[in-house]
Amino acid sequence: MGRPKKEKPNRANGIYEVKVTVGRDSMGRPIRKSFYSKISKEAAKAKAEQFKVDQAVYDITGETPQSNDIAFSVWAEKVLESLKGTVKGSTYELHYRNTIEKHLIPYFKNARMNRIKQIDIQNYFNQNQDAYSLETLKVHRMVLHRIFAAAIQNDIVNKNPCDDIRLRSNVKKHEKHTYTAEECDYVLRYAETHPYGLEIILMLSYGITRSELLGIKWEDIDSSALTLHVQRGVAEVKNAATGKVEIVAGNLKNDFRERIIPITESDIEKLSIRPHKCEYVFGNNSGKPQSPSNWQKRRYNVFMRDMQEFYAEQGIDIPKLTPHELRHTRATLWVNSGANLFAVANVLGHADLQMLRKRYAHSDVESTRKLLGLDKK
């Protein structure tokens, strides 16, 4: 009887590959890992089986038999380097670079990756529950999970110690303030008279963000259809190579944030008489998008100061809100007035109606009474 015919490599480069499920991520999805061999598919399977044995040993003893012993600080920096160009610049700087270099490496330092246990990760979050908000801790957990997920894929650890981590924060959540419908009318009336009022009108009337406002180009405005195409945002991003902060006009946070919103003929007219100095409607004197921080300091804060002083002379107290609180105001007024949530979501660029309701529907008894048609008799 002849020898069985050797199976051909299943990769174009002449390498045998076997894929197996080695665990599940924090969302319950299977983690697949490939094992390779230049000799045969059986040899690749043998590597996969050995990996499973090593993983079982780890589950029982807590010790990994792998020789790939690397410090957390070294591996975290390698992961950070690998993320360059794969995520948005602002996400890289604010979420990954900031979290890894300012928080995770100073804490875990040179602890060996294969000796960091789930309890060590939990202790990190327990120790920081008085220092950071829940949202910040979620970012830290996401970054840590990605660091260890990459370690699994590179045979440094057998399982992710970030699974089943519980988060708690004792930091009081920042309360967003909003204008009432009456206050909103006061602000919009004053904005009609102020040099910087058009920016305020667009943000407060349609819920666009500071970043989106500064990213508007003339080509985004359709005067005949009375629409505004929101398709880019402006951000201040630190260049990883030079260390300098750059003003970047790029893609929005997600696909849902790109949207075409209806605006009034009156606001179209206000836009049409604005000088066309460059391709950006609210660009700087050099023809480039404005720095968000400079715009807020030199234009937005000036408007808020002038508006508050104007009404104070009349005995009317109108508070100063942040740019994002203007968006929050618009969303809240729409939701609490019973506006169609699908329409509101489309204008604001939200994908989740439940989140929209949870975030913006304030506990306003009189608004609820009006929506339900309940009188006080």
ABEGO torsion letter per residue (X at the ends): XBBBBBBBBABAAGBBBBBBBAEBBAAGBBBBBBBBBAABAAAAAAAAAAAAAAAAAAAAAGBBABABBBBAAAAAAAAAAAABGABBAAAAAAAAAAAAAAAAAAAAEABBAAABBAAAAAAAAAAAAAABBAAAAAAAAAAAAAAAAAAAAAGABABBAABGBBBBBABBBBBBBBBBAAAAAAAAAAAAABAAAAAAAAAAAAGBBAAAAAABBAAABBAAAGBBBBABBBBBBBBAAAGBBBBBBBBBABAAABBBBBBBAAAAAAAAABBBABABAABBAAGBBBBAAAAAAAAAAAAAAAAAAAAAAAGBBBBBBBAAAAAAAAAAAAAAAGBBAAAAAAAAGBABAAAAAAAABBBBAAAAAAAAGBBAX
